[in-house]
Amino acid sequence: MIDYKSRIIALSDTFQKLLEADPRSGINACRKIAELILASIYQDIYGPLNRDHIDFDKTFNKIKESDQNPITRKIEIHFSSVQKLGNLGSHETLGEFKQPYRIAENIQPAIIKVIHWFFNEYLEEKHKTIENRKIKPLKVNAKKPNYLFILVLISLSLAVLLYFLEYYDVSVRETKQSVSDVINASIKIDWIKINSGVFEMGADDGEADEAPVHTVSVPSFELSRAEITVAEYTACVDAGRCAAPWRGEGCNWGEPARQDHPINCINQHDALSFARWVGGRLPTEAEWEYAARGRGRAVRYPWGAEAPTCERAVFSVGGVPRLATHGCDRRQTWPVCAKPKGTTPEGLCDMAGNLWEWVEGEKCPYPSTPRGAEALRCGANHGVLRGGSWANHGDNLRVSDRLRFTDKGNQYVGFRVAR
């Protein structure tokens, strides 16, 4: 007999965090919970399925046809909504960012109700009906509604990473390797703590999209000291968690001598994949500017008010038209943190120059800088970059400068991560 119950417990511990971190993976986990519960009930009535993956609809209908009426009536009540939501989860539109958030909001209460029903009612009903005796069911204590979720903090269930993957039937060995990948990758990131504060974001003397200046409160967070390097991104690609960047003129990927240069030629989605792999995310615009200002100082550049020079930043001294001066005359990126005089008081380097940096969401007009699902609804599918690059003039290195950009990569675009 297959021990479906233990697998249901493991998934029940983790789907809540999956819904919050990656709605698409969370929806898949909820669908799997429903499938495993159906498989467990089918096994009680007909015997083992003898296979791991089940056909949801066929198994559901087979159970309804059984003579276990007290059980099947409740199955129908609880699973009809989950069945519909599960079908939505496999639709092609799930690839769009907006759809998973909406589905996740609806599937969460439905699957919680199913889990509670299965452990608090079905197990008891099963032993009354089939075995004619009652055993103590696995409890989801009504006085402690978060009991299953608290187990996550104790067990650190391997299923968290198991269902970040695309398929359901990934082995435990591969999941353990995923855990190792995350731990090893996280050690490589030099995190800088940025304490909370309130600052004036934007500029009234810059481009139109930098105005108006507005007050923003930023909670404490951490930011990688440097832009992500070729070597760091290569580790993610080797682990199978990131896509290889495209190659072309000015791209650092595939250049052995540039392992300590910042990775470029990747899009916003690839940057986000790496961030999640190391247990982080992309910084918001507000976080990025707050950090670039040295915790919100009223400065023009990360180092202060002085105009950019090649002692402080990797940029184009002569501006975009003068190709020979790009990258401080090298016409390419430099190794990360090669300009220590340009660091912020907290030690962040290359916040101006070297590469433009992806931040979270899409470019939205001030004064609002929304986060999460709301940030994905403005900007006409255009992301936003910060910091200027090795091919830009000094004005683009200002801490308030913003660049609207489509979700594609080129030789001027990289990123750093936050958490």
C-alpha positions as CSV (number, residue, x, y, z in Angstrom):
1,M,0.0,0.0,0.0
2,I,1.3,3.4,-0.9
3,D,1.7,5.9,2.0
4,Y,-0.1,8.8,0.4
5,K,-0.8,10.3,3.8
6,S,2.8,11.2,4.6
7,R,3.2,12.8,1.1
8,I,0.0,14.8,1.7
9,I,1.4,16.0,5.1
10,A,4.6,17.1,3.5
11,L,2.9,19.1,0.8
12,S,0.4,20.5,3.2
13,D,3.3,21.9,5.2
14,T,4.6,23.9,2.3
15,F,2.0,25.0,-0.2
16,Q,1.3,28.2,1.7
17,K,4.8,29.4,1.3
18,L,4.9,28.3,-2.3
19,L,1.8,30.3,-3.1
20,E,3.5,33.4,-1.7
21,A,6.9,32.9,-3.2
22,D,5.9,31.5,-6.6
23,P,2.1,31.3,-7.4
24,R,2.6,28.9,-10.3
25,S,4.5,26.4,-8.2
26,G,2.0,26.9,-5.3
27,I,-0.9,26.1,-7.6
28,N,0.8,23.0,-8.9
29,A,1.4,21.9,-5.3
30,C,-2.3,22.4,-4.5
31,R,-3.3,20.4,-7.5
32,K,-0.9,17.6,-6.3
33,I,-2.5,17.7,-2.8
34,A,-5.9,17.1,-4.4
35,E,-4.5,14.3,-6.6
36,L,-2.8,12.6,-3.6
37,I,-6.0,12.8,-1.5
38,L,-8.0,11.2,-4.3
39,A,-5.4,8.5,-4.7
40,S,-5.5,7.8,-1.0
41,I,-9.3,7.5,-1.0
42,Y,-9.2,5.4,-4.2
43,Q,-6.8,3.1,-2.5
44,D,-9.1,2.7,0.5
45,I,-12.0,1.6,-1.8
46,Y,-10.4,-0.3,-4.7
47,G,-6.8,-1.0,-3.7
48,P,-3.5,0.5,-4.9
49,L,-3.3,2.5,-8.1
50,N,0.1,1.0,-8.8
51,R,1.4,4.3,-10.3
52,D,2.5,7.6,-8.9
53,H,0.7,10.0,-11.3
54,I,-3.1,9.7,-11.5
55,D,-5.7,11.0,-13.9
56,F,-7.6,13.4,-11.7
57,D,-11.0,13.4,-13.5
58,K,-11.1,9.6,-14.1
59,T,-10.2,8.8,-10.5
60,F,-12.7,11.3,-9.2
61,N,-15.5,9.8,-11.3
62,K,-14.5,6.3,-10.3
63,I,-14.7,7.1,-6.6
64,K,-18.2,8.7,-7.1
65,E,-19.4,5.5,-8.7
66,S,-18.4,3.4,-5.6
67,D,-20.9,2.3,-2.9
68,Q,-19.2,4.3,-0.2
69,N,-21.9,6.9,-0.3
70,P,-21.1,8.8,3.0
71,I,-17.6,9.3,1.7
72,T,-18.3,10.1,-2.0
73,R,-20.9,12.8,-1.2
74,K,-18.3,14.8,0.8
75,I,-15.7,14.2,-1.9
76,E,-18.0,15.8,-4.4
77,I,-18.7,18.8,-2.2
78,H,-15.1,19.5,-1.4
79,F,-13.4,18.7,-4.7
80,S,-15.6,20.3,-7.3
81,S,-14.0,23.8,-6.8
82,V,-10.5,22.4,-6.5
83,Q,-11.0,20.5,-9.7
84,K,-12.0,23.7,-11.6
85,L,-9.0,25.6,-10.1
86,G,-6.7,22.8,-10.9
87,N,-7.7,22.8,-14.5
88,L,-7.0,26.6,-14.6
89,G,-3.6,25.9,-13.3
90,S,-2.6,23.9,-16.4
91,H,-3.9,26.5,-18.9
92,E,-1.4,28.3,-21.1
93,T,-2.3,31.6,-19.6
94,L,-0.6,30.6,-16.4
95,G,2.6,31.7,-18.1
96,E,1.5,35.3,-17.7
97,F,2.4,36.8,-14.3
98,K,-1.0,38.3,-13.7
99,Q,-3.0,35.1,-13.9
100,P,-1.2,33.0,-11.2
101,Y,-1.7,35.7,-8.6
102,R,-5.5,35.8,-9.2
103,I,-5.7,31.9,-9.2
104,A,-3.6,31.7,-6.0
105,E,-6.0,34.1,-4.2
106,N,-8.9,31.7,-5.0
107,I,-7.3,28.3,-4.6
108,Q,-5.9,29.0,-1.1
109,P,-9.1,28.8,1.0
110,A,-10.4,25.9,-1.1
111,I,-7.4,23.7,-0.6
112,I,-7.2,24.6,3.1
113,K,-10.8,23.4,3.5
114,V,-10.0,20.2,1.7
115,I,-6.9,19.5,3.9
116,H,-8.9,20.0,7.0
117,W,-11.7,17.9,5.8
118,F,-9.4,15.0,4.9
119,F,-7.6,14.8,8.2
120,N,-10.5,15.8,10.6
121,E,-13.5,14.2,8.9
122,Y,-12.6,11.7,6.2
123,L,-10.1,9.5,8.2
124,E,-12.7,9.2,10.9
125,E,-15.5,8.5,8.4
126,K,-13.3,6.0,6.6
127,H,-12.7,3.8,9.6
128,K,-16.4,4.0,10.6
129,T,-17.5,2.9,7.1
130,I,-14.7,0.5,6.0
131,E,-13.2,-0.9,9.2
132,N,-16.2,-0.4,11.5
133,R,-14.0,1.1,14.1
134,K,-12.7,4.6,14.9
135,I,-9.1,5.5,15.2
136,K,-7.7,8.8,16.2
137,P,-7.3,10.9,12.9
138,L,-4.3,13.1,12.2
139,K,-5.5,16.3,13.8
140,V,-5.6,19.8,12.5
141,N,-6.5,21.3,15.9
142,A,-9.2,23.8,15.6
143,K,-7.6,25.8,18.4
144,K,-4.3,25.8,16.5
145,P,-5.3,26.4,12.8
146,N,-1.7,27.0,11.7
147,Y,-0.5,23.6,13.1
148,L,0.4,22.2,9.7
149,F,2.3,25.4,8.7
150,I,4.2,25.5,12.0
151,L,5.7,22.1,11.0
152,V,7.5,23.9,8.1
153,L,9.6,25.8,10.6
154,I,10.6,22.5,12.4
155,S,11.0,20.1,9.5
156,L,12.2,22.4,6.6
157,S,10.5,20.0,4.4
158,L,12.3,18.9,1.2
159,A,9.1,19.3,-0.6
160,V,9.6,23.1,-0.6
161,L,12.1,22.7,-3.4
162,L,10.6,19.6,-4.9
163,Y,7.6,21.5,-6.2
164,F,9.6,24.5,-7.4
165,L,10.4,22.2,-10.3
166,E,8.2,21.8,-13.3
167,Y,7.3,18.2,-12.8
168,Y,5.7,16.4,-10.0
169,D,7.7,13.1,-10.1
170,V,11.1,14.6,-9.2
171,S,13.1,12.2,-6.9
172,V,14.0,12.9,-3.3
173,R,17.7,12.7,-4.3
174,E,17.3,15.6,-6.8
175,T,15.4,17.6,-4.2
176,K,18.3,17.1,-1.7
177,Q,20.6,18.4,-4.5
178,S,18.4,21.4,-4.9
179,V,18.8,22.2,-1.2
180,S,22.5,21.9,-1.5
181,D,22.5,24.2,-4.5
182,V,20.7,26.9,-2.6
183,I,22.9,26.7,0.5
184,N,26.1,26.7,-1.6
185,A,25.0,29.6,-3.8
186,S,23.8,31.7,-0.8
187,I,27.3,31.5,0.8
188,K,28.8,33.2,-2.3
189,I,26.7,36.3,-2.0
190,D,28.2,39.1,0.1
191,W,25.0,40.6,1.7
192,I,25.0,44.1,3.1
193,K,22.4,45.0,5.7
194,I,20.5,48.2,4.9
195,N,18.6,49.5,7.9
196,S,15.2,50.9,7.6
197,G,14.5,54.6,7.1
198,V,12.4,57.3,5.4
199,F,13.8,59.3,2.5
200,E,12.8,61.7,-0.3
201,M,12.7,59.6,-3.5
202,G,13.1,61.1,-7.0
203,A,14.3,64.5,-8.3
204,D,12.6,67.6,-9.5
205,D,15.6,68.8,-11.5
206,G,16.1,65.6,-13.5
207,E,14.0,63.8,-16.2
208,A,10.2,64.1,-16.2
209,D,9.8,60.5,-14.9
210,E,11.9,61.3,-11.8
211,A,9.4,63.8,-10.5
212,P,7.7,64.5,-8.2
213,V,10.0,64.1,-5.2
214,H,8.0,62.1,-2.7
215,T,8.5,60.6,0.8
216,V,9.0,56.8,1.0
217,S,9.4,54.6,4.0
218,V,11.7,51.6,3.4
219,P,11.9,48.6,5.8
220,S,15.2,47.0,6.6
221,F,16.5,44.6,3.9
222,E,19.8,43.2,2.6
223,L,21.4,43.9,-0.8
224,S,24.3,42.1,-2.5
225,R,27.4,44.2,-2.2
226,A,28.2,43.8,-5.9
227,E,26.4,43.1,-9.2
228,I,26.1,39.4,-9.8
229,T,29.2,38.1,-11.5
230,V,29.7,35.7,-14.5
231,A,31.1,33.1,-12.1
232,E,28.1,33.3,-9.7
233,Y,25.6,33.1,-12.6
234,T,27.5,30.2,-14.1
235,A,26.9,28.2,-10.9
236,C,23.2,28.7,-11.3
237,V,23.2,27.6,-14.9
238,D,25.3,24.5,-14.0
239,A,22.7,23.7,-11.3
240,G,20.0,23.8,-14.0
241,R,18.2,26.7,-12.2
242,C,19.0,29.5,-14.7
243,A,19.0,29.9,-18.4
244,A,22.3,30.6,-20.2
245,P,22.5,34.3,-21.4
246,W,22.7,35.0,-25.0
247,R,26.1,35.7,-26.6
248,G,27.0,38.7,-28.7
249,E,29.2,41.8,-28.9
250,G,29.9,43.0,-25.4
251,C,28.4,40.0,-23.6
252,N,30.5,38.6,-20.8
253,W,29.1,35.0,-21.0
254,G,31.5,32.6,-22.5
255,E,34.5,34.9,-21.9
256,P,37.0,33.0,-19.6
257,A,38.8,36.2,-18.6
258,R,35.7,37.9,-17.4
259,Q,34.5,35.5,-14.6
260,D,34.8,38.4,-12.1
261,H,32.9,40.8,-14.4
262,P,29.2,41.4,-13.9
263,I,26.9,39.1,-15.9
264,N,25.0,40.9,-18.6
265,C,22.9,40.0,-21.7
266,I,20.1,38.5,-19.5
267,N,16.5,39.6,-19.2
268,Q,14.5,40.4,-16.1
269,H,13.0,36.9,-15.8
270,D,16.5,35.3,-15.8
271,A,17.6,37.8,-13.2
272,L,14.6,36.8,-11.0
273,S,15.4,33.1,-11.5
274,F,18.9,33.6,-10.1
275,A,17.6,35.7,-7.2
276,R,15.1,33.0,-6.2
277,W,17.9,30.4,-6.4
278,V,19.9,32.1,-3.8
279,G,16.9,32.7,-1.6
280,G,16.4,36.3,-2.6
281,R,14.6,38.6,-5.0
282,L,15.2,41.7,-7.1
283,P,15.2,45.0,-5.1
284,T,12.3,47.4,-5.5
285,E,12.9,50.8,-7.1
286,A,12.5,52.4,-3.7
287,E,15.0,50.0,-2.0
288,W,17.5,50.5,-4.8
289,E,17.5,54.3,-4.7
290,Y,17.4,54.3,-0.8
291,A,20.6,52.1,-0.8
292,A,22.3,54.0,-3.7
293,R,21.8,57.2,-1.6
294,G,23.5,55.6,1.4
295,R,20.3,55.1,3.3
296,G,18.4,58.0,1.7
297,R,20.9,60.8,1.8
298,A,20.2,63.9,-0.3
299,V,23.0,63.2,-2.7
300,R,23.3,63.1,-6.5
301,Y,25.6,60.1,-6.8
302,P,26.3,57.1,-4.5
303,W,29.5,58.7,-3.3
304,G,28.1,62.2,-2.9
305,A,27.8,65.4,-4.9
306,E,31.0,65.2,-6.9
307,A,30.7,64.6,-10.7
308,P,31.6,61.1,-12.0
309,T,35.2,60.3,-12.9
310,C,36.8,57.0,-13.8
311,E,38.2,56.8,-10.3
312,R,34.6,56.4,-9.0
313,A,32.7,54.6,-11.8
314,V,32.9,52.7,-15.0
315,F,31.1,54.8,-17.6
316,S,31.6,56.8,-20.8
317,V,33.6,59.9,-20.1
318,G,32.7,61.4,-23.5
319,G,29.1,60.2,-23.5
320,V,27.3,57.8,-25.8
321,P,28.6,59.3,-29.2
322,R,32.2,58.9,-28.2
323,L,32.6,55.1,-28.4
324,A,36.3,55.2,-27.6
325,T,35.7,56.5,-24.1
326,H,33.1,53.8,-23.2
327,G,34.0,51.8,-20.1
328,C,36.7,54.3,-19.1
329,D,38.4,53.7,-22.5
330,R,38.1,49.9,-22.3
331,R,34.9,49.7,-24.2
332,Q,33.5,46.9,-21.9
333,T,32.6,46.2,-18.3
334,W,35.2,46.1,-15.5
335,P,35.5,43.5,-12.7
336,V,32.9,44.2,-10.0
337,C,34.0,46.6,-7.2
338,A,37.0,47.9,-9.2
339,K,36.2,51.5,-8.2
340,P,36.3,51.6,-4.4
341,K,36.1,55.4,-4.4
342,G,32.6,55.1,-5.8
343,T,31.1,52.9,-3.0
344,T,28.3,53.9,-0.7
345,P,28.9,54.5,3.0
346,E,27.5,51.0,3.6
347,G,30.0,49.4,1.1
348,L,27.8,48.8,-1.9
349,C,29.9,49.1,-5.1
350,D,29.0,49.8,-8.7
351,M,25.7,51.4,-7.8
352,A,26.6,53.9,-10.5
353,G,28.1,52.6,-13.8
354,N,29.4,49.3,-15.0
355,L,25.9,47.9,-15.8
356,W,22.3,49.1,-15.6
357,E,20.5,47.0,-13.0
358,W,17.1,45.3,-13.1
359,V,14.7,46.1,-10.3
360,E,11.4,44.5,-9.3
361,G,8.3,44.9,-11.4
362,E,7.6,47.4,-14.2
363,K,8.1,51.1,-14.6
364,C,5.3,53.0,-12.9
365,P,4.8,56.8,-12.5
366,Y,5.5,58.4,-9.2
367,P,4.5,59.0,-6.5
368,S,3.4,55.4,-6.0
369,T,5.9,52.6,-6.2
370,P,3.8,49.4,-5.8
371,R,5.1,46.0,-4.9
372,G,4.1,42.5,-5.6
373,A,1.1,41.8,-7.9
374,E,0.3,45.5,-8.1
375,A,3.7,46.4,-9.5
376,L,3.0,44.1,-12.4
377,R,0.0,46.0,-13.6
378,C,1.6,49.2,-14.8
379,G,4.4,50.1,-17.3
380,A,3.0,48.5,-20.4
381,N,5.2,45.4,-20.0
382,H,8.3,47.6,-19.7
383,G,10.7,47.0,-16.8
384,V,12.9,49.6,-15.2
385,L,16.7,49.8,-14.9
386,R,18.8,51.8,-12.5
387,G,22.4,53.0,-12.2
388,G,23.7,53.6,-15.7
389,S,26.3,51.5,-17.6
390,W,29.8,51.5,-19.0
391,A,28.4,53.1,-22.2
392,N,26.5,56.0,-20.6
393,H,27.5,59.5,-19.7
394,G,27.7,60.8,-16.2
395,D,24.1,62.1,-16.0
396,N,22.7,58.6,-16.2
397,L,24.7,57.7,-13.1
398,R,22.5,59.9,-10.9
399,V,20.8,57.9,-8.1
400,S,17.4,59.2,-9.2
401,D,17.8,58.3,-13.0
402,R,15.3,55.7,-14.3
403,L,15.4,53.9,-17.6
404,R,12.3,52.2,-19.1
405,F,13.3,48.9,-20.8
406,T,11.6,45.9,-22.4
407,D,12.2,42.5,-20.9
408,K,15.2,41.6,-22.9
409,G,18.9,41.7,-22.1
410,N,21.9,43.4,-23.8
411,Q,25.5,44.1,-23.0
412,Y,24.6,47.1,-20.8
413,V,22.2,45.4,-18.4
414,G,22.9,43.2,-15.3
415,F,21.5,43.0,-11.8
416,R,22.1,42.5,-8.1
417,V,19.9,40.7,-5.6
418,A,18.0,41.6,-2.4
419,R,16.3,39.8,0.5
